[in-house]
Amino acid sequence: MSHFSYQDGVLHAESTPLSRVAEEFGTPTYVYSKSALLENFAAYADACRGRDALVCYAMKANSNLAILDLLAREGAGFDIVSGGELLRVIAAGGDPGKVIFSGVGKTVAEMRLALEHGILCFNVESIPELHRLNEVAGSMGKRAPVSLRVNPNVDAKTHPYIATGLKANKFGVAFDDALATYRTAASLPNLDVVGIDCHIGSQLLDDAPLLEALDKLIELIDTLDTEGIHIHHLDIGGGIGVDYGAAGDAPPVPVGDYLGRLFARIDAWRAARHEGRAVKVIFEPGRSIVASTGVLLTRVEFLKPGVEKNFCIIDAAMNDMMRPTLYGAWMDMKAVAPRTGDVPELYDVVGPVCESGDWLARERALAVQPGDLLAMMSAGAYGMTMASNYNTRGRAAEVIVDGEQMHLVRRREEPAELYALESMLK
Ligand SMILES: *Cc1c(COP(=O)(O)O)cnc(C)c1O
């Protein structure tokens, strides 16, 4: 069952009408379903049960402390891309020992912080990064656990901005350079080479590219073995897509099916080797855990008929949800209380921000009037975390619904807070 459904003509999050959320907390507001979150995480956890596996939620998709806390309690680890994200994990009571640190530009301060807190692994993306990490660890009298992010050069067949595993991308170490880079890593005194990882892209609807990447990583693990470099964990990244509901879109592969196929390959590989080598499997899912968990609740301010188009102007904008203008993403827009008797008209749904790129949905058939509530669906991933204060707009509130209960997990920003850190010249 979807956790967002119409009951008595009103769109609900679980058993709570979205109109009640708007009355209580105003708009725009991100509304998340607790059960949806737990269900999405369980799809990974169930498929991993009884195996040496760890699900490290890629928290850049949605890093609200309440979300992190709920996932940490289910046993999640975290994939972080900054020192700030590590501090969030700690603030939410997550275990730094289950944190992996990805990203091409880790600073000395971030490396220090992560070493102080004893994270599970650094996913290293270049030779200069290996040298920097070796120095930082040495200066602290510590050894840093490292994995190399290998770029398997498989085409994830997704939007160019979210494809990360091709030769032309800034991410990872080229497959052909991986062996030499591992040799460098193994030669540095303050590094422990423990793993291998990749992340080939996001919003993948098919798992074929992921399984192809897995085969390449396995091949490399075997080669490294012959060099005396033994890999203890294999991290296949995130990337599984979600169904945004666009007409004609193929549904994404179910998480359980993908993990089943992946573990079958890993089992066959281990069985083929006499020692049946032990290797921990790590996943870094972001979108597939949180996207379907949330909606962006917004109110219609004005209807503006135009010469070529009609505009539906809402109180949410590109600063609240970047995906449409950044990726050309299609996201479903539903009326919270549909006017069933009215004839729908075609609208471009836009915000108040002073940019022509400020659109959230285009050419949508809607029967709406000013004051009506709309819900932008599957907005739980890469929504609030990408929000900005452009146009001095306070960021939206965030609410988690649990049955009939509403929990405000981030209050709306007040304008004065937006310039509180600024000062004028004396
Ligand atoms: C963004 C990111 C992820 C998560 O990707 P999703 O498509 O949201 O699952 C995982 N790993 C790394 C290194 C990332 O940058």
The ligand as a MOL file (V3000), in Angstrom:
LIG
                    3D

  0  0  0     0  0            999 V3000
M  V30 BEGIN CTAB
M  V30 COUNTS 15 15 0 0 0
M  V30 BEGIN ATOM
M  V30 1 C 24.9420 10.1800 -4.0560 0
M  V30 2 C 25.7330 8.9790 -3.7530 0
M  V30 3 C 25.1020 7.7810 -3.4080 0
M  V30 4 C 23.6060 7.6230 -3.3780 0
M  V30 5 O 23.0410 7.5770 -4.6400 0
M  V30 6 P 21.4850 7.2720 -4.8360 0
M  V30 7 O 21.2860 7.3050 -6.2850 0
M  V30 8 O 20.7330 8.3330 -4.1170 0
M  V30 9 O 21.2350 5.9080 -4.2560 0
M  V30 10 C 25.9020 6.7200 -3.0830 0
M  V30 11 N 27.2510 6.8000 -3.0990 0
M  V30 12 C 27.8900 7.9310 -3.4400 0
M  V30 13 C 29.3800 7.9640 -3.4440 0
M  V30 14 C 27.1590 9.0510 -3.7860 0
M  V30 15 O 27.7950 10.1740 -4.1320 0
M  V30 END ATOM
M  V30 BEGIN BOND
M  V30 1 1 1 2
M  V30 2 1 2 3
M  V30 3 2 2 14
M  V30 4 1 3 4
M  V30 5 2 3 10
M  V30 6 1 4 5
M  V30 7 1 5 6
M  V30 8 2 6 7
M  V30 9 1 6 8
M  V30 10 1 6 9
M  V30 11 1 10 11
M  V30 12 2 11 12
M  V30 13 1 12 13
M  V30 14 1 12 14
M  V30 15 1 14 15
M  V30 END BOND
M  V30 END CTAB
M  END
